[in-house]
Amino acid sequence: MNDIDIDIDVPVLIVGGGGAGLTASMLLSRIGIESLLVTAWPSTSVLPKAHVLNQRAMEVMRDAGAADAIHAASTPAEQMSHTAWYVGLAGDHEDYGRRVAKMEAWGAGGASPEWLAASPERQANLPQIRLEPLLRARAEELAPGRVRFHHELTGLTQDDEGVTATVTDRGTGQTYRVRARYLLGCDGGRTVGPAVGIVQEGVRDLARVVSFHISADLSRWARDPEVLIRWLWLPGLGIPGVLVPMGPDHWGPESEEWVFHLNYGAEDGRALDDDAVLADLRTALGLAGDQVTVHMISRWSLEGVVADRYRAGRVLIAGDAAHRHPPTGGLGLTSAMHDVQNLTWKLAAVLNGHAGDALLDTYEPERRPADATNVQRSLENAMNHIAINALFGGGPEAGEEENWRQARRLWSGDPADAEFRRTFLAAVAAQSMEFNELAVEFGYTYDSAAIVPDGTPAPENPDPVRIYRPAARPGHPLPHAWLEDLDGNRVALARLVRPGRFLLIAGEDGQAWCEAAEKIAAGSGLPLDAIRLGHLDGDYRDLRSTWTAARGHSPQGAVLVRPDRFIGWRAHGAATDPVAELTTALDTLLAR
């Protein structure tokens, strides 16, 4: 190693090279903050883990400059518009693979009006084994030489001014020291959290799951090209399984690779035996051994935990280091991306002298409640699946014949089984809380010192899981609207919020607020842009009056949008001294 490798001084040290760490690296680079990422792993994930990226996560990826690459590799929208439940897959009679329920998912692949109205981005589906190499390539492009795999954090101390870390290059065995103003722990809670006394709390070991990454031609049996996730009840085993295509060249039934999850009871020792689970895999799929190539077997337990705190001095944590979820709902990886979206602009504001260190204290009260809600939602989604599976009856001890007898009650046509079928379909319908959770994915709100309240009540919402009610109220995400600039070009409002910059949006008669923002930016160097927006007048026109309906202020008013696209402050009308009023709001929001 040369001298620079032996002793490095960097504003932010990122520990962990998964979705959270790589996203943090990209976002910091995009807003001009130097970082160093180190991770003990020699490569990106080799496991087919999380795969669904919701709309807000894709907005984050747009900021990072990775959205187009992700969409190019992602499942086509029409092949992730539904999820469905089946009995078995392949076998020796016609009931194998029978579909017993089907549900629209992710806004019909993003085509439903509610999803289209929430964001200019469409959700994507790309397993981490394919996603993380894209993120790594983009992070390395933005920060050459500063993304280091197989470099392990082996020591950590901190003081009032920063963090001193010892890092070992596992390829050469050499050790070097890194000095950073702040350390961001994205290592899944393996090293950083325990080193600073952060503890994860919650429920563990609810079930054992064995995941298989396989190659197989399942096109004869995995029909329904619009279905992404197939939930299988397996009479031959008396346990459930989950089948998800992985591409990479084709999707849907033509997918070359798949991930298949088998769910065992928490005390079932069979899950720990490779020979046993491989036999179960063959039974579950109903295929001969030479029809399936197994690339990898992995095991994990169903759990839902949240860290007791997100900050310890100069150390902050994000992603799996701060919260771990069941995969149901796809909220784990996406929450990690939302974490670092929240944190990176705050780090930049502090490091650039625009905010006080106390701004970083708002990270936990904003993200921890949102993450805790997502963990709870993931657990509830998982428990409802367990309830659905229980309705099939039978189980591992009942035997295959009895399990089939119970399952056939769902399509027997016997009037005596009608109530059983209705009960089953009602339980499935409840799973819309997983596949139609727009308010959870997109509509969460913040309440902290980095939000300046305006005294208005939150809008009423009869269903805070499924219904997202856009509002330009402090603490709420910026509502989506399609605009037209003065040259007639169509643009999404969200994309006017540039990485790392604030945006003041004034009404059509709010020129005084724009002038105030420009004066403050010129005097302080704060990254602050300003526009006027109205239905007919302004720098941009509200094409469908969407923004005008949601803004909640008069034509003379304004809102201040934070770099993470959350409303930080709102003025309902004009002010006698707009410079003073906006400065006061910024001083409060930025803890200065």
N, C-alpha and C positions, 0 to 999 in steps of 0.2 A: 504494500500500500504506500501511496505517497503521503506527504505531510498533511494535506487537507483531509485525508481519511482518518488520520489519527486523532484529530481534535476539531470538531465541527461546532460552529456557533450558528444557530438557526432560530428564527422566531417561533416556529411550531414544529414539534416532533410528533409524528403520528406513529403509533404502535399498532400494527395490524394491517393486513393487506387484503381483507375481504371487501364486501360491498360498502361498509361504512368507511373504512380507511381510504379506499381508492376514491370514493366520492368526495371525501374531505380533501384529499390531495388535489383533485381536479378543481374543486370550487375555490380553494385557496389560491391556486395558480391563476385561475381566471380573474381573480380580483387583486392580483399583484402581491400576494403574501407568500414569501418563501417558506417551504416546509421540507422536511425529510421524513420519508415513510420507511419504516423497517418492519419486517415480519419474519418470524422464525420459519414459516413454511417455505419450502423450496420452490413452490409454484402456486398458481391460483388453484381454486377448489377443484378437486378431482371427484367430488360428490355431486349428484344431480339434485341439489337442494332446492331452495326457493325458486319460483319461476314467474309468478304473476307480478307485474309492475303496474301499480295503479296510476291514475291520471296525474296526481300530484307528484308521484315519483318520476314520471316522465317529464314533468315540467322541470324538475331538478336536473334530470339528464339533459334536457335542452340547454339549461344554463351551463352545464359542463361541456357541452359540445359533443355529446355522445348519443343523442336521441336518434339521429338518422341511422347510425350504424346498428343500433338496437332494433329499430323497426325493420331494417333490411333483413335481419336474421330471425325476427320474431315469427310466431305463429300468425298466419293471416287472420284478419278480424273475423271472417266468416267461419273459421274453424275453431273459434273460441267464444261462440255466442251462446252455448248451452252446456249444461252438465246433466248427467243422467244416472239412474240406478238400474242395475241388471242382476240377474241371478246366474252366476257362473259366466264362463266365456265360451270354451269349446268342450264338446263331449259327445257321447254316443246317442243322445236323443235330442229331439227338437226343442226342448225347453231350455237347453243350455244357451246362455246369452240372451235370454228373453229380457226385454226392457220393461220395467215395471213403473217407471216414473221418469219424467224429463222436466227440466226447469231452465228458463231463460237465465243467462248469467252475464255479469259485467255489462249491463245495459245492452244486451243482444250484441255483444262484441263492440260496444261503443256506439251503436247506431241509434239507440233510443233517444228521444228528445231530451230526457233529463241528463244523460251523459254528455250529449252534444252541447247542452247549455252550461255545463259545469266548467269546461276547460277547452282550450284549443288543441290539447293533446289527447290522443287516444291511448288507452292502456296497451301494454305489450305483454308477451309471454315468452320468456327465454330462460331456461334453467341456468343456475349459477355456473355450472361447468362450462357453459358457452358465453355467459354474460361477463364473467370476471376477466377473461382474457381481453375482451373489448375495452373494459374499464382500465385495465392495466396498461394497454397500449396507449390509450388516450392520456392517462396520467403521466406515463413516461414521455410522451410527446410534449406535454406542457412543462414537465420538470425533468429534463434529461439528467440522469445520474442520481436523482434524488428519490427514486423508488427502488428499494433494495430488498429483494426476496432472499431468504436464507440468512438474514441478519437478525439475530435474536437479542432482545432486551434482556440483559443479565444483571443489571443493577440500576437502582433508582433512588436518588435523594432529591429533596427540594428545600428551598429557602424562600425568603420573602421576595426575591427578585427573579426566581426561575427554577428550572429543573436541571439536574445533572444526571445523565443516563450513561450507563456502560452498555455497549453493544458488541456482540461477538459475531464475526463473519464465520458462519458454520462451514463455508467452503474452504477457508484457509486456516481457521482456528485463531486468527488475529483478532485483537480487541481494540476498540477505540472509544473515546468519550465524546458525548454530544451535550452541548449546553443549549437549552431552549428557554424562551420566555414562558411557554406553555406546552404541556404534553396532552395529547388527545389519545385516550385509550380506546382502541377499536379492536381489541384482541379476544373478544368473546368472554372476557372476564377471567382469562387464564392467569395473567401475571399482574397487570397494572392495578386492577381493583383491589385484589388481596394485598398488594404491596402498600397501599395507602389506607387500608382498613375499610374499604367499601364492601358491603355485604349484600347479596341478593336474597330476597325474601319471596316466598310464595309456595305453590304446591308443586310437588315433584312425583315422578314415577307413577303417573296415572295409568299408563299402559306402556307396553314394549312394542316398538315398531321395527321391523326388519325391511330395509329397502334394497331392491335389486336394480342395478343398471344393466339392461339387457338389450341385445339386438334380436329381432324376430320379425317375421312377416306375419302380422296379425290382421291383414286386410280382409280375410274371409270372415273373421269373427267380430272384430272391433268396428262395427258398422257405425252409421250416423256421423258423417264427416263434420257436422257442426258441433259435435260434443268434444270438449277438451278433457274434462276429468270424468272418468267412469268409476262409479262406486259399485263394487261387486260384492254380493253376498255369495259365499262359497259353500254350498251344501256338503261337498266332500270333506271339508275341514271344520265346518261350523263356526267360521270366523270371517270377518270382512277383509276385503282387499281394495286397493285403489290403483287404477291404471291411468298413466298420463303419458302422452306422446312427447318425444324429445327432438323430433326432426332427425338429422339437421337439414337434409335436402328436401324432404317432403314432410307434410304434417297430416293430421287426421289419420284415417285408417292406413294411409300409405307410409306413415312414419317408419324410418329404418330402426330407430332406437326408442326405448320406452323406459320409464321408471315404474316399478311395481312395488307397492307397499303392502306388507302383511301385518295385520294388527293382532297382537297376542295380549293376553291378560298380564297384569303387572307381575304376577308370581309364576308365569309359565316358563319353566326352564328350557323348554323346547326351543325358544327363541334364541338361545345362546349356542345352539349346536348347528354348525354349518351343514352337516349332512342332513339333519332333520329339516332345516328350513329350505334346502334345495329340493328335497323330496316334496315338501309342501308347495313350493313354487310350481313344480311339474303338475301336481294334483290341481292346484288352483287354476292354472292356465289350460289344463286338459291337453297339453301338447307333449310330444316325445322329446327326449333330451336333446336329440340332434336338431330339433326345430328352434331351439333357444340357445343363444350364446350369452353367458353371464359374465359381464365385465367386472362387476364389483358388488360385494355385499356390505352394507353398512347397517349399524344399529343405533337407535336413539330412543330416549324415553320421552313420553308426553309430559310436558311440564309448562308452568306459567309462572315466571318470576320477574320481579322488578327490583333494581338496586335501591338500597335505603337512601342513597344520595347520589347526585350526579357530579358533584364537585368536591375535591379535597385539596384546598390550596391552589396550586398552579396546575393541578391535574384534573381533567374533565374526561368523562367517559361517554360513549355513544354506541348504538347498535346492540349487538348481543352482549356486550360488556355491561349494558345498562338494563336490558330486558330480553327475556327469551320467551317465545310463544309456541304453542302448537301451530302447525302450518295452516290449519283451517282458517280461511279468510285471506290468506296471503298478506298478513300484516307485519311480519317480522322484518324482512328485508326493506320493505317500503318505509316502515317506521324508522329504520336506521338511516335511510336517505333523508327523511324529514328531520331527524335529529341534527345531522351535520349541516343541512340547509339552514336550520335555526342558529347553529353555533358559529359557522364560519364567518358570516357577516359581522357578528358581534366581536369575534377575535380581531377581524380586520379593523373595525372601528376603534377598538382599544389600542391595538398596535400602531395605528396611524395617528393616535393622539386625538381622535374625534370624540372619544367616549371614556368614561372612567371605568376602572376595573370592575366596579359594582354592576356594570351592564352584564357581565358574565354570570352574575348571581341570578339573572332572570332566566337563564337557560333551564334550570331545573324546574321552577314553578310553571314554565310553559310546556316543556316536553314531558316531564314525568307524569302529569295527569293524563296527557294524551296517550302516552305509551301504556300506562296502567289500564286505561280504557280499552286499548287495543289488545292487551294481554287477556283481559276479562272477556272481551268479545271472542277472541280466539278460543278460549276455554269453553265458552258457551256454545260456540259452533261445534267444537269437538264433542261435547257432551250430548248435543242433539243428534249427531251422527251415531253415537253409541245407543241412544234411545231408538233411532230408526232401525239399527241392526238388531236390537233386542226384540223388535216387533216381528222379525222373521220367525222367531221361535227356535226351538231346538238349541243347538250349540255343539261344542266339541265332543261332549259326552253322549249326545243324542244319537249320533250315527247318521250316515248319509241318507238312508231311506227316510228316516223321520224328518230330517232337515228339508228334504224335497217335499214331503207331504205338507209340511207347514208352509213352505214358500208357495206351493201351488194354490193355496187358498186365495192368493192375490188375484188370480185369473180364472178361478174355477167356474165362475158363473153361478155357483150355488147361492141362493138367497141367504143361507145361513152364514155365508162368508162375507156378505155385503158390508156389514158393520166393521169387520176386520179390515177390509180394503179401505174403507173411508178413514179409519183411524190411521192407517199407514200413510195415506196420501196427505192427511192433515199434518202428520209429523214431517213429511217431506216438504210441504208448503212452508212450514216454519223455517226451513233452511234458506229461505229467501233472505234471512238475516245474515247469511254468509255471502250469498251471490248477488244481493241487491242492497249493499251496505254503503250507498253513496255518501251519506252524511258522516259515516265513520271514516271513510277513506279520504273525503275531501272537505267536509263541513266542520271539522273540529275547530275550536276557538282557543284563544290565549287570554290569560288574565295575569298580569305581572306589572312590575314597575316600568317595563318597556312598552306599556300600553297606556295611553292617556285617555281615561274614560270621558264620555260626553254626557253621561247622565241618562241616556236612553235605555229602555229595557230591551233585552234580547227578544228577537222575533219569536212568536209562539211556533212550536213545532210538534205536531201530534205524533211524530215517529222519528226520534233522533237517530235511528239506525238507517232507515231507508230513504228518508226525505231530507234533501239538502235545500235549505232556504238561503239563497245568497243575499247578503246585506253588506253595505259599506260602513259597518259600525266598527268602532275601535275593538280590536281583538279578533275580528273575523277575517277570513281569507278574502282577497280581492275578487269581487265578482267578475266573471268572464263576460266580455262584450266584444262584438265585432264593430270595428270603426272604419272610417274612411278618411284618409288624409286629404290635404288640399289639392293634391294631384289626382285624386280619385282612386288611389290604391287602397285595397282592403287590408287591414292589419288587426291582429288580436291585441286587446288592451294589455293582457299579461306580458306580451313581448316588448312592451314599451318600458317595462321595469328591467333595466339592464343589470347584469351581474355586479353585485356589491354596491349598487346605487339606490338612493331614495328617489321616489317620484311623488311630487305634489301634483294632484289633479284638481284643478279649479273648475268651477262652473263657467258657463259661457260668459258671464258678467264678472268673473273673478280675477280680472287682470291684476288687481292690486296684490293678490296672494302670489301670483307668478313673479311679479316684480320683487316682492319680499323674499321669495325663495332664491331668486337670482342674486340678490344683494347679499344674503347670508352665505350662499355658496362661494361667491367671489371673495368675501371677507375672511372666511374660515377654511376654505379648501374642502369643505364637506362635499362628498359626492352626492349631489342633489340636483335633479332635473325637475322641470315644471312644464305643464301643459294646461291649456284650457280645453274643455270638452263639453259639448252640448249637442242637442239634437240637430240644430241647423247652423250654429255658429261656434267658432273656436278653432284651435289648431287641428282638432279632429272632430268628426261628426259621428254621433251615436247612430249607427245604421238602423237599429231596431228598437231604439229607446230602452234597451236593456239596462244600460248604465244609469240613465236618467231615472228609471224606476227603482233602482237599488241604492242610489247614492245617499239618499236621506238628508240632503241639504238643498238650499235654495240656489238659484243661478249665481248668487254672489259668494257662495260658500266654497269649501275645499276639503279634501282629505289628503293625508300624508301616508304613502304606502312605503313600508319598510322594504329592504332588499329581499326579504323572504316572501314578499307579496302578501303580507298581512297588514291590515289597516292599523296604523299606530296612533292616529289623531284625526279628529274631524271638527271643522268649523261650520256651523249651520248657516252662517251668513257672513256679511262683511264685518270688518273690525276697524276701530278708530286708528289703531297702530298695528297693522298686520306684521311688520317686522318684529316688534316686541312680542306679539302673541305667538308667532311661529317660533321665535327663539326660545321662549319659555317652554313651549311644547317639546322642542328638541332637547333642551337642557334636561327636562324631566325624563324623556324617553332614553337619552343616552347616558344618564347617571353622571352628569358633569356639573 
